[in-house]
Amino acid sequence: MLRTVGYIFRREIWAAALVAAVLLNADSAAAQTGGTGSSATAPSVPAKLTYEAAAGADGAGHSWSVYGGLTAAFFGDLREDGLRLRTGGGYGRYRYARPYFDSARRRFVWPEFFGEQTSADLLIGYQFSFGPTTLKPYLGFTEENHRITAGPDSPIAIDDENGVQGSKRGLKVVLETWTRLSDWGFLQADVNWSQPFDSYGGRARLGYFLGSGWSTGLEAAAFGNLNHDGGRAGAFLRYEWSRGEVSLSAGADGDHTHIGGGYASIGGLLRF
């Protein structure tokens, strides 16, 4: 499935590039003719936005990851309610330690392990608008792979207590929400759950509009799987324009094995 999703993702990128080129040529022609071509005084019509490309990177004390994806509204405009198709994937690395009783030393030690993770999604969803609130539920399939290797000083070669290893496929559910809070700010909340390894994640942001496309605020997140649970709390800075946005965030990071540390992330999206 990973190969199939990768093929679909590459095909979507080529289609998006073709659509972007057509839109840019159309915008250029309209600007030269003073409108649609039939009348120099006719009002210009905003270009149809069919694709939304997203990418980002995240780093913490014990992990880092990158991701990318493409959402398409084939039967309408991204600014309108309707059907959505999304493909995406990610890659990351992490490390952890767990207690192990070394019988040769007759004491507990903490061997270190290194993980490598890849994932790929193919989801279908729908955008709903209810006044100032927008809902985007998605449902589809995902493939997730974890490869664990022991550190050079580990007394054991395999972490047999970690159930998050190997490759699994299954269902994935995503819900994205956005609510405008009058003229001063917004509330954003996203959650997801994947059947492979019972993975989950959620993030909430409370933002305040600064003006000229800028906003800032607080964020909190929770995430985990069969072998790990963690959380975050921090702040973000976001800039938005008519066809996209970019945001930076940083704060404190912790999990069930330790408290402390920090994280930083950057993400953005572009509509065309």
Legacy VTK file of the C-alpha trace (Angstrom):
# vtk DataFile Version 3.0
C-alpha trace
ASCII
DATASET POLYDATA
POINTS 272 float
0.000 0.000 0.000
2.901 2.343 0.718
4.054 2.020 -2.904
0.495 2.581 -4.164
-0.005 5.677 -2.013
3.369 7.000 -3.108
2.351 6.585 -6.772
-0.921 8.398 -6.147
0.919 11.168 -4.277
3.371 11.671 -7.184
0.499 11.723 -9.672
-1.327 14.349 -7.581
1.799 16.534 -7.518
2.083 16.440 -11.309
-1.618 17.238 -11.669
-1.285 20.089 -9.185
1.676 21.516 -11.089
-0.295 21.406 -14.342
-3.289 23.137 -12.756
-1.031 25.776 -11.188
0.535 26.536 -14.567
-2.875 26.900 -16.196
-4.069 29.210 -13.405
-0.965 31.384 -13.630
-1.353 31.716 -17.403
-5.028 32.551 -17.000
-4.280 35.198 -14.369
-1.596 36.723 -16.589
-3.911 36.852 -19.598
-6.703 38.413 -17.537
-4.336 41.084 -16.221
-3.218 41.981 -19.741
-6.779 42.255 -21.087
-8.132 44.109 -18.043
-10.526 41.337 -16.948
-12.160 38.302 -18.556
-11.493 39.440 -22.114
-15.067 40.298 -23.034
-14.999 43.692 -21.320
-12.175 45.774 -19.888
-14.456 47.002 -17.103
-15.890 43.592 -16.144
-15.053 42.544 -12.553
-12.337 39.895 -12.275
-13.328 36.464 -10.969
-11.024 34.925 -8.306
-9.151 31.897 -9.597
-10.526 28.535 -8.545
-8.446 26.963 -5.768
-8.407 23.179 -6.232
-5.296 21.985 -4.377
-3.777 22.558 -0.944
-0.175 21.449 -0.405
1.090 21.185 3.177
4.532 20.497 4.626
6.303 20.833 7.941
9.043 19.738 10.303
9.154 19.066 14.040
11.961 18.568 16.508
12.214 17.701 20.210
14.886 16.428 22.556
14.400 12.778 21.618
12.854 12.924 18.135
12.477 14.743 14.842
10.125 14.325 11.882
9.069 15.803 8.545
5.755 15.468 6.722
3.955 16.490 3.552
0.570 16.120 1.941
-1.797 17.226 -0.790
-5.564 17.845 -0.491
-7.742 18.154 -3.598
-11.275 19.519 -4.083
-11.965 18.040 -7.524
-15.659 18.947 -7.583
-15.493 22.491 -6.255
-13.332 25.118 -4.590
-11.305 24.750 -1.391
-13.089 27.832 -0.041
-16.462 26.097 -0.411
-18.013 23.066 1.265
-17.576 19.810 -0.592
-15.735 16.557 -1.091
-12.003 16.306 -0.372
-9.309 13.757 -1.264
-6.056 13.775 0.718
-2.757 11.952 0.321
0.198 12.363 2.627
3.118 10.819 4.403
5.867 11.374 6.920
9.300 10.274 8.091
10.898 10.544 11.504
13.482 9.240 13.945
13.421 8.928 17.721
15.276 7.362 20.642
14.220 6.058 24.024
15.459 4.021 26.988
13.726 1.512 29.216
14.680 -0.391 32.395
16.202 -3.858 31.998
17.533 -6.194 34.674
21.035 -7.225 33.680
21.567 -10.618 35.311
25.325 -10.496 34.669
25.635 -7.199 36.579
22.783 -8.045 38.966
21.238 -4.608 38.658
18.860 -2.584 36.522
20.264 -0.725 33.538
18.652 1.591 30.979
19.562 0.401 27.458
18.952 2.888 24.658
17.048 2.123 21.453
16.682 4.028 18.185
13.517 4.118 16.101
12.793 4.999 12.490
9.204 5.668 11.415
7.476 6.083 8.035
3.782 6.541 7.259
1.485 7.051 4.263
-2.216 7.997 4.134
-5.005 7.995 1.581
-8.142 9.703 2.968
-11.498 10.965 1.734
-13.446 13.675 3.548
-15.933 16.503 3.390
-15.870 20.149 4.446
-18.878 21.516 6.366
-19.468 25.141 7.384
-21.747 26.201 10.223
-21.561 29.967 10.591
-18.103 30.804 11.984
-17.189 27.104 12.359
-15.654 24.825 9.738
-15.510 21.032 10.167
-13.426 18.645 8.053
-13.863 14.926 8.866
-11.688 12.412 6.991
-11.723 8.617 6.789
-9.354 6.315 4.943
-6.418 3.945 5.071
-2.913 4.327 6.426
0.290 2.322 6.558
2.755 2.829 9.407
6.179 1.272 9.815
8.537 1.307 12.826
12.060 -0.118 12.785
13.807 -0.384 16.178
17.522 -0.968 16.652
19.473 -1.290 19.905
22.154 1.175 20.923
25.839 0.160 20.837
26.028 -0.283 24.617
22.741 -2.151 25.027
22.984 -5.587 26.706
20.031 -6.784 24.579
19.707 -6.666 20.789
15.899 -6.588 20.590
13.347 -4.658 22.656
10.795 -7.441 23.067
8.628 -5.266 25.337
7.916 -2.705 22.600
4.808 -3.636 20.635
5.251 -0.778 18.162
7.504 -2.505 15.646
7.180 -3.659 12.050
4.676 -2.580 9.398
0.892 -2.439 9.811
-2.041 -1.185 7.750
-5.488 -0.086 8.832
-8.091 2.641 9.138
-7.406 6.265 9.979
-9.866 8.918 11.195
-9.169 12.659 11.211
-11.284 15.611 12.373
-10.168 19.211 11.810
-12.114 22.175 13.210
-11.774 25.950 12.972
-13.961 28.552 14.719
-13.651 32.323 14.384
-14.197 34.011 17.753
-15.697 37.368 16.758
-13.062 39.768 15.386
-10.352 39.153 17.960
-9.291 35.532 17.497
-9.934 31.899 16.631
-10.057 28.405 18.102
-8.504 25.498 16.189
-8.734 21.855 17.280
-7.592 18.776 15.350
-7.685 15.094 16.379
-6.721 11.845 14.663
-6.625 8.106 15.363
-4.955 5.299 13.406
-5.702 1.601 13.736
-2.057 0.506 13.259
-0.402 0.507 16.703
-3.458 2.369 18.073
-1.775 5.708 17.319
-3.510 8.952 18.243
-2.881 12.686 18.271
-4.617 15.941 19.065
-3.786 19.651 19.109
-5.699 22.771 20.138
-4.807 26.407 19.461
-6.314 29.587 20.858
-5.228 32.479 18.665
-5.391 36.255 18.750
-5.381 38.385 15.578
-2.569 40.949 15.515
-3.511 42.477 12.166
-1.966 42.448 8.664
-2.283 38.656 8.492
-0.424 37.974 11.740
-1.760 36.068 14.738
-0.334 34.521 17.892
-1.550 32.436 20.806
-1.223 29.318 22.931
-1.274 25.663 21.916
-1.441 22.277 23.628
-1.112 18.752 22.237
-1.372 15.091 23.242
-0.152 12.092 21.243
0.896 8.481 21.593
0.498 4.819 20.657
0.612 1.391 22.292
4.063 2.073 23.722
4.214 5.819 24.293
2.142 8.747 25.569
3.259 12.355 25.462
2.118 15.937 25.616
3.115 19.507 24.814
2.291 23.059 25.780
3.620 26.172 24.087
2.978 29.229 21.956
2.817 29.910 18.220
3.217 32.726 15.703
1.247 32.503 12.455
1.099 34.489 9.212
-1.771 34.062 6.747
-2.372 35.404 3.241
-5.072 34.785 0.633
-3.628 31.484 -0.612
-1.820 30.031 2.355
-0.226 30.318 5.765
2.940 29.519 7.710
3.385 29.078 11.451
6.151 28.588 14.023
5.653 27.114 17.467
7.788 26.206 20.480
7.324 25.150 24.081
7.729 22.360 26.646
7.604 18.673 25.783
7.206 15.615 28.001
6.115 11.961 28.053
5.438 9.108 30.459
9.144 8.427 31.011
10.437 11.926 31.685
9.291 15.498 32.293
11.161 18.369 30.738
12.679 19.261 27.418
11.398 21.441 24.636
10.121 21.305 21.088
9.992 23.507 18.015
8.005 23.090 14.821
7.340 24.844 11.537
4.491 24.199 9.127
2.826 25.780 6.168
0.318 25.301 3.391
-0.278 26.718 -0.067
-3.537 26.710 -2.045
-3.592 26.834 -5.834
LINES 1 273
272 0 1 2 3 4 5 6 7 8 9 10 11 12 13 14 15 16 17 18 19 20 21 22 23 24 25 26 27 28 29 30 31 32 33 34 35 36 37 38 39 40 41 42 43 44 45 46 47 48 49 50 51 52 53 54 55 56 57 58 59 60 61 62 63 64 65 66 67 68 69 70 71 72 73 74 75 76 77 78 79 80 81 82 83 84 85 86 87 88 89 90 91 92 93 94 95 96 97 98 99 100 101 102 103 104 105 106 107 108 109 110 111 112 113 114 115 116 117 118 119 120 121 122 123 124 125 126 127 128 129 130 131 132 133 134 135 136 137 138 139 140 141 142 143 144 145 146 147 148 149 150 151 152 153 154 155 156 157 158 159 160 161 162 163 164 165 166 167 168 169 170 171 172 173 174 175 176 177 178 179 180 181 182 183 184 185 186 187 188 189 190 191 192 193 194 195 196 197 198 199 200 201 202 203 204 205 206 207 208 209 210 211 212 213 214 215 216 217 218 219 220 221 222 223 224 225 226 227 228 229 230 231 232 233 234 235 236 237 238 239 240 241 242 243 244 245 246 247 248 249 250 251 252 253 254 255 256 257 258 259 260 261 262 263 264 265 266 267 268 269 270 271
